[in-house]
Amino acid sequence: MDQSGITPNTSNQQLVNGSDNDSATALLQEKQARRRENLGDVTFREYMTVGILCFVNLINYMDRFTIAGVLADVKSEFNIGDDWAGLLQTVFVIAYMVFAPMFGYLGDRYSRRKIMAAGVALWTMTTFAGSYVTNYYWFAVFRGLVGIGEASYSTIAPTIISDLFVGNVRSKMLAFFYFAIPVGSGFGYIVGSVAGAIAGDWRWGLRVTPVLGAAAVILVAFVMQDPERGQAEESTMKPTSYGDDLRALVKNPSFMLSTLAFTCVAFVTGALAWWGPLFIYLGLNLQPGVAISKESVSFKFGIVGMLAGACGVPAGAALAQRLRARLPHCDPLVCGLALLASAPLVYLALIAVSAHVAPTYILMFLGMFTLNLTWSIVADVVLYIVIPPRRSTAEAFQILISHMLGDAGSPYLIGVISESLKRSLGSGDMESPSMSVQFRALQYALFVTCFVEVIGGAFFLMTTKYIVRDKQKVDRAIAEAEAHGSEASHSQAQEENVPGE
């Protein structure tokens, strides 16, 4: 069996070079001609399916960031410091990334509807149950269980979209799907703090998403469409062994380079999401005549992040769609240039925060806007450079790498660098560092994100060298598999029609 996961006698090198199989080429051209390239061809049930996936993704990220919206109350309730408060997110991310490969394997082989319904039910119940836990350690355990449930959904959901649509329609649907991430994240901050304030108990902030999650379980289990793998591309390819899947992914340069690039995106996103509100609060309080609260800064930062994502995600998808006809390698090119543009904008925002209020939020918006241009494009790239029966595994592998090397460690790394810098900036006085020392230490530490964005941009630009070839290889592999399947069916039919002796 070759890297493509098909079993014809055609060599893998022929697939790479796109050569020598006239029947496969003709089939590929015919399939491309039949593909739906406009939203008018999308059925009502397909719209319903995408809507359900977006709804679940929205409440998924609401649940993930609700804790951040009431973090001060959580710290007071459990009498913990920043380190133990940060551990709650670390436990969640570790469980999320560790279980993602398992769900990727299952998602390529078993009913995605059942897996997703079970996963949503798990994080819904554990979020609700965790809101009643009074022991910190058990609360952390429940946050880990929430991460397991969310891993089952996030790993599989994009592959359902890939099996329903192709081309620009797929890109539009993915943009809609990933649009829910920044919006849901912003709502998480808002719902957590508002519900807690109304009820007078932060725990009620954790009881909003479970109600919505219960509705989501019903929609996924009974309404959502679960298409055949490769249905949109009319693929007949079957799953290969897990070892073959991993070897093929590692040998796929477009996948590996784009995964490393997206890891840089996750690193920066995680660092800014965790430390951004505190950093802005410290900086603004250094300005004379400025009186501002942490809650106010967190609310404004959440609004800025939500708007940046809500604008950036669809803008990235639309830009890539417009350029594809002229530049087949435009997807990683747009992502690379977006990160290279984001780096100086984030740097200027980090500089401006101690001197100007409005420019700080404007620059932060622009920096996050350009960063968010990459989200839906990267998801689209993964889906068209990997064969259909391997896509859940690819999503899981990317989740594992991007979280393990990205946002799982970036908040902690920035914190470690900041604490180290406080010693030198404060002349060794760590008992009560001044607000100025705290600000400068965190500012210098956050400069790391700018360098990481440049590295990510370089990885995306390197991907442009391979992206067209790897996409063509997948298209040809699908056509080869169907051509050989058709030949086998034809031969069997002929045998059945031969008169017995």
C-alpha angles and dihedrals in degrees: 000000000000131000092271092065095242129115108216121126091245109114122245090237090061089055092051094049092043092230150137106010108100096178092053092047092050091048091049092052091048092050092049090052091054095050117114111242103175136061092238089076094056114108125228092248091053090052088049091051093051090045091053092048090050092048092052091045089052095053089039091064093037088060092045094056101034090092090055089056092057099029095124090056091046091054091049093046095052095030094233136143132233093278095058091040089054090049090066090065092042092054090050094049094045092052089044096053097038094055095040094085091052092053090044090057092047093044092058092051113027141042109305091195092060094043093050094044090051092047095049090047090051097053091041093055095041093049090051094044091046091057088069097047114110099184116085096217094051089046088056090050091054090050088055090052089052088055091053092052093048091049090061091057103039093049096052108030098077091052091059089057090048090054093050101046143027137195120003093348089060090049092052092049092048090050088053091048095050091042085075092064100071092034092050091045091053092047089051091061092044100042093046095052097037096046091046092049093049094048094038090232125088090214091073087066087068093052098064100071094048089063090052089042092058089056089047092055090055093047093049094045099045111017110029117095117235105198127199113271108269092010095140091052092041088238121173095188118136129216118271128208118294090244091054089048094054094044091051093049093049090050092049105095096193091052096046096045094045089048091053089047092050089049087063089051090051091047093054094041092051094048095048094043092052102038102025099088094045092046093050091046091054092046097048092049089058089063114093115250095013117126114180137154130227090240092055092049092048091050093050092044090052091051092049092049092047093050092045091053095041089055100033101050097055092037091057092049093047093048092050092048092053093050101044096084091058100028114035090186094050097113098073089032092059091046093049095049090045092057092045089052093046095054098068091040092055090045092053091047090053089051097045098050096086093049111031132032105195097040089052094059092040093052091044089052092051093046092051092041092058090043090054092052087082102056105084093031093058090049090052092049093053091051097051099041093052126065116250100254090052102048100095089052090049092050090049093048091050091048090051095050098039094049097039094051096024131040096000091069107021097082090049094045092050089049092051092049091047093051090049092050092050089066094056097037092046095045091245096309103134098154096080113359113191121250088251091056092046090050097048093045091052091043093054090046092052090053084078089074090063092056091047090053090055090051090049091050090053091052091051092050090050088054091062089072093064108023099092094046094048093048091050090049091057093047091050093046090054091049092046091052092050092045092053091044090053091048091051092050091048092050091049091050091051091050091051091052095051109107114245118251 
